[in-house]
Amino acid sequence: MPQLNPSPWFAILLFSWLVFLIILPPKIIAHTFPGEPALSTEKTKTEPWNWPWH
């Protein structure tokens, strides 16, 4: 029965885990988000909302 032959599927399994564990993590860790929020000590004044509650 050919579906029980592990040779092609085992190689695919090993290669996919190689990609997931060795190649992808450095690429994901090196990712930076554009427009990092700047730290500001200035407080903004907030106004209460006047919503008509029915």
C-alpha positions in Angstrom: 0.0 0.0 0.0 1.7 3.2 -1.1 0.2 5.5 1.5 2.2 3.6 4.2 5.5 4.4 2.6 7.1 7.0 5.0 10.0 8.1 2.8 8.5 11.0 0.9 6.3 12.2 3.8 9.0 12.0 6.4 11.3 14.2 4.3 8.5 16.7 3.8 7.8 16.7 7.6 11.5 17.3 8.4 11.9 20.1 5.8 8.7 21.9 7.0 9.9 21.7 10.6 13.3 23.0 9.5 11.7 26.0 7.9 9.4 26.7 10.9 12.2 26.3 13.6 15.3 27.7 11.9 14.4 30.0 9.0 11.2 31.8 10.1 11.9 32.9 13.8 14.8 35.2 13.0 12.7 36.9 10.3 9.8 37.3 12.6 12.0 38.6 15.5 13.7 41.1 13.2 10.4 42.6 12.2 9.8 46.2 13.4 6.6 48.1 13.2 6.6 51.5 11.4 5.6 54.5 13.4 6.6 53.4 16.9 4.6 55.6 19.4 6.7 58.3 20.9 6.8 58.6 24.7 5.1 61.8 25.7 4.9 63.2 29.3 2.3 65.8 28.2 -1.2 65.0 29.5 -4.1 65.6 27.3 -7.2 67.1 28.7 -10.2 64.9 28.2 -13.8 66.2 28.1 -16.8 64.2 29.4 -19.2 63.0 26.8 -22.7 64.3 26.9 -24.7 61.4 25.5 -28.5 61.6 25.7 -29.4 58.4 27.6 -33.0 57.3 26.9 
